[in-house]
Structure formats: C-alpha cells, structure tokens
Amino acid sequence: MRYFRMTTDQMEQLLLHIGPDPTRHTTAYRKPIEAKQRLAVTLRFLATGDSFSSLAFSYRMGESAVALCVEETCKAVVRRLLSSQMPEPKTQDWLAMADRFESRWSFPNSIGAIDGKHVCIQAPPNSGSLYFNYKKTFSVVLLALVDANYRFRIIHVGEYGRTSDGGVYRNSALARGMELQTLGVPEDRTQFHL
C-alpha cells in the first residue's frame, strides 16, 4: 500500500480500466515490458517523484524506457479514465450543480468552485525558471472546478509553475468553452426568496 500509494486490488482495477493502452508489441529484438510493470513504474514515479535514473536502477530498465513508460501510461490513464470517470457536464448537470450549491451553501447561480494547486516537482533538466513559482519551489499547476460536494468536475493539469492563476485559466479548455459558450452552461436564473 505505501509503496505505490494504492492497494493491489486498486492497481488491478486501474489496469483493467486502462486496458491494452500501455502494452507494447513483441518485436524480433526483445519482448515488450508488460503493462503491469509499466503501471508499477509509473505509480512509483507518481508516488515518490523519484528520478528516472533511480527508477531505471530499481526496475532494471533503461532510463529512456522508464521515461516512455511513465509518459505512455499517464496518457493512457487520462485517455481512458478522464472521459468515463469525469465526463464533461451537460446543461442538466450544471443545473443540478447550481441547485446543490444553493441548497447546501445558500449560494445561488453558482455552478462550481474553482481554484489552483501547485504540485511540487523536481525541476526538469534545462527548464530554467519555467517551473519556479512564487512559493520558491518548482511545480506544475492543477486547476480544478468542483461541485458543492467537493467532487472534481473539470480539471486542467500541467501548466508551468510560474504561470499566473489567470494564465492557467486562460490556457484551459474550461476558459475556451466558457468563452465560446460550448459547455452547455445555463443562463443565470432570477430567484426570489421570502
């Protein structure tokens, strides 16, 4: 549990969800790294932030193989899970979220609460000050919109740590969708409470 920050059952479930995405094909030169091992390397990297060279030594893999495992497995998780576990809200979802904000928090016409979080990282080589933030650490930014029950509804991850909150929002799909009015967000409602 502590090694990967999830149980064996949770790892198996995640492997089932992402399916064959992180699996490679056998070539005449070598057998591919199994999807289970690719997931293990990725989870260890995400749980600890160890360097690729340290993970390569631990898992008896090449450094470039570790980097590729992490990149491809993360992409598979996003591709497979994000759309099924966090589908884009529709108009009826936004209305339900607004109703919940009003009933739970007495906050009318709110469809979500939005904030950013700096996730500390080791500075990538030759990245200069791109990841260096105002807290004097290196980070990537997670921007999230949550509903009245604290559930993530929309996320945007990966902006450089030095990017301002406004810049992170401006670069997100949420901002583009709001500007182009493609998210199905309903109009404000006028409500009278006596």
C-alpha positions as CSV (number, residue, x, y, z in Angstrom):
1,M,0.0,0.0,0.0
2,R,2.7,2.5,1.0
3,Y,5.0,1.7,-1.9
4,F,2.5,2.6,-4.7
5,R,0.1,4.6,-2.6
6,M,-2.7,2.2,-3.6
7,T,-3.7,-1.4,-2.8
8,T,-3.1,-4.4,-5.1
9,D,-6.8,-4.5,-5.9
10,Q,-6.8,-0.8,-6.8
11,M,-3.8,-1.4,-9.1
12,E,-5.6,-4.3,-10.8
13,Q,-8.8,-2.2,-11.2
14,L,-6.7,0.6,-12.8
15,L,-5.0,-1.9,-15.1
16,L,-8.4,-3.2,-16.2
17,H,-9.7,0.3,-16.9
18,I,-6.7,1.5,-19.0
19,G,-6.8,-1.8,-20.8
20,P,-4.2,-2.6,-23.5
21,D,-3.1,1.1,-24.0
22,P,0.3,0.8,-22.1
23,T,1.0,-2.6,-23.8
24,R,3.7,-2.8,-26.5
25,H,4.1,-5.3,-29.3
26,T,6.7,-8.0,-29.4
27,T,9.5,-7.4,-31.9
28,A,12.2,-9.5,-33.3
29,Y,14.7,-7.8,-30.9
30,R,13.0,-8.1,-27.5
31,K,9.9,-8.8,-25.6
32,P,7.9,-5.7,-24.5
33,I,7.6,-4.6,-20.9
34,E,4.4,-5.9,-19.5
35,A,1.5,-3.5,-18.9
36,K,1.6,-4.4,-15.2
37,Q,5.2,-3.4,-14.8
38,R,4.7,-0.2,-16.9
39,L,1.9,0.7,-14.5
40,A,4.1,-0.2,-11.4
41,V,6.9,2.1,-12.7
42,T,4.5,4.9,-13.3
43,L,2.8,4.6,-10.0
44,R,6.1,4.6,-8.2
45,F,7.2,7.7,-10.1
46,L,4.0,9.5,-9.2
47,A,4.0,8.3,-5.6
48,T,7.6,9.4,-4.9
49,G,8.9,11.7,-7.6
50,D,12.0,9.6,-7.9
51,S,14.2,10.3,-10.8
52,F,14.0,8.2,-14.0
53,S,17.6,7.1,-13.4
54,S,16.7,5.9,-9.8
55,L,13.6,4.0,-11.1
56,A,15.7,2.5,-14.0
57,F,18.1,1.1,-11.5
58,S,15.2,-0.2,-9.2
59,Y,13.3,-1.9,-12.1
60,R,16.3,-2.9,-14.2
61,M,15.2,-0.9,-17.1
62,G,16.8,1.7,-19.3
63,E,16.2,5.4,-18.3
64,S,14.6,6.1,-21.6
65,A,12.3,3.1,-21.2
66,V,11.2,4.4,-17.8
67,A,10.5,7.8,-19.3
68,L,8.5,6.2,-22.1
69,C,6.6,4.0,-19.6
70,V,5.6,7.0,-17.4
71,E,4.6,9.1,-20.4
72,E,2.5,6.5,-22.2
73,T,0.9,5.1,-19.1
74,C,-0.1,8.6,-17.9
75,K,-1.6,9.3,-21.3
76,A,-3.5,6.0,-21.2
77,V,-4.9,6.9,-17.8
78,V,-6.1,10.3,-19.0
79,R,-7.4,8.9,-22.3
80,R,-9.3,6.0,-20.8
81,L,-10.4,7.3,-17.4
82,L,-11.0,11.0,-17.8
83,S,-13.9,10.7,-20.2
84,S,-15.5,7.9,-18.3
85,Q,-14.9,9.0,-14.7
86,M,-15.1,12.7,-15.2
87,P,-17.4,13.3,-18.2
88,E,-18.0,16.8,-19.4
89,P,-21.0,18.2,-17.6
90,K,-24.2,18.8,-19.7
91,T,-26.8,21.5,-19.2
92,Q,-28.8,19.4,-16.8
93,D,-25.7,18.6,-14.8
94,W,-24.9,22.3,-14.5
95,L,-28.4,23.0,-13.3
96,A,-28.2,20.2,-10.7
97,M,-24.8,21.6,-9.5
98,A,-26.3,25.1,-9.2
99,D,-29.3,23.7,-7.2
100,R,-26.9,21.9,-4.9
101,F,-24.8,25.0,-4.3
102,E,-28.0,26.9,-3.4
103,S,-29.5,24.3,-1.2
104,R,-26.3,23.3,0.6
105,W,-24.4,26.6,0.8
106,S,-27.1,29.2,0.2
107,F,-25.1,30.4,-2.8
108,P,-27.4,30.9,-5.9
109,N,-26.3,30.8,-9.5
110,S,-23.1,29.0,-8.8
111,I,-22.1,26.1,-10.9
112,G,-18.8,25.4,-9.3
113,A,-15.9,26.5,-7.2
114,I,-12.6,26.9,-9.0
115,D,-9.0,27.0,-7.6
116,G,-5.5,26.1,-8.5
117,K,-2.9,24.0,-6.7
118,H,0.8,23.9,-7.2
119,V,2.1,20.3,-7.2
120,C,5.7,20.3,-6.3
121,I,8.1,18.6,-8.6
122,Q,11.9,18.3,-9.2
123,A,12.9,20.8,-11.8
124,P,13.4,19.1,-15.1
125,P,16.8,19.4,-16.6
126,N,17.4,22.6,-18.7
127,S,14.0,24.0,-17.8
128,G,15.3,27.3,-16.3
129,S,12.7,29.1,-14.3
130,L,9.6,27.7,-16.2
131,Y,8.5,25.6,-13.2
132,F,9.7,28.0,-10.5
133,N,6.7,29.6,-8.7
134,Y,6.1,32.4,-6.3
135,K,6.4,30.0,-3.3
136,K,10.0,29.5,-4.3
137,T,9.5,25.8,-5.3
138,F,9.3,24.0,-8.6
139,S,5.8,22.9,-9.6
140,V,3.1,22.2,-12.2
141,V,-0.3,23.6,-11.7
142,L,-3.6,21.7,-11.2
143,L,-6.7,23.9,-11.9
144,A,-9.9,22.3,-10.8
145,L,-13.6,23.1,-10.8
146,V,-15.5,21.3,-8.1
147,D,-19.2,20.9,-7.3
148,A,-20.9,21.6,-4.0
149,N,-20.0,18.1,-2.8
150,Y,-16.3,18.7,-3.4
151,R,-16.2,16.4,-6.4
152,F,-13.9,17.3,-9.3
153,R,-15.9,18.1,-12.4
154,I,-13.3,19.7,-14.7
155,I,-9.5,19.7,-14.4
156,H,-6.6,21.2,-16.2
157,V,-3.2,19.9,-15.3
158,G,0.4,20.6,-16.4
159,E,0.9,24.4,-16.7
160,Y,4.3,25.7,-15.6
161,G,4.6,26.7,-12.0
162,R,5.5,30.3,-13.0
163,T,2.2,30.7,-14.8
164,S,-0.3,33.0,-13.0
165,D,-3.7,31.9,-11.9
166,G,-5.3,33.9,-14.7
167,G,-2.8,32.5,-17.2
168,V,-3.6,28.9,-16.2
169,Y,-7.3,29.6,-16.5
170,R,-6.9,31.3,-19.9
171,N,-5.0,28.3,-21.2
172,S,-7.6,25.8,-20.1
173,A,-10.4,24.1,-22.1
174,L,-12.8,25.4,-19.4
175,A,-12.0,29.0,-20.4
176,R,-12.3,28.3,-24.1
177,G,-15.6,26.5,-23.5
178,M,-16.9,29.4,-21.4
179,E,-15.8,32.0,-24.0
180,L,-17.2,30.1,-27.0
181,Q,-20.3,29.0,-25.0
182,T,-19.8,25.3,-25.9
183,L,-20.1,23.8,-22.4
184,G,-23.9,24.0,-22.1
185,V,-23.8,26.3,-19.1
186,P,-27.3,27.6,-18.5
187,E,-28.3,31.3,-18.2
188,D,-28.5,32.9,-14.8
189,R,-31.8,32.5,-13.0
190,T,-33.6,35.1,-11.1
191,Q,-35.0,33.7,-7.8
192,F,-36.9,35.4,-5.1
193,H,-36.6,34.2,-1.6
194,L,-39.1,35.4,1.0
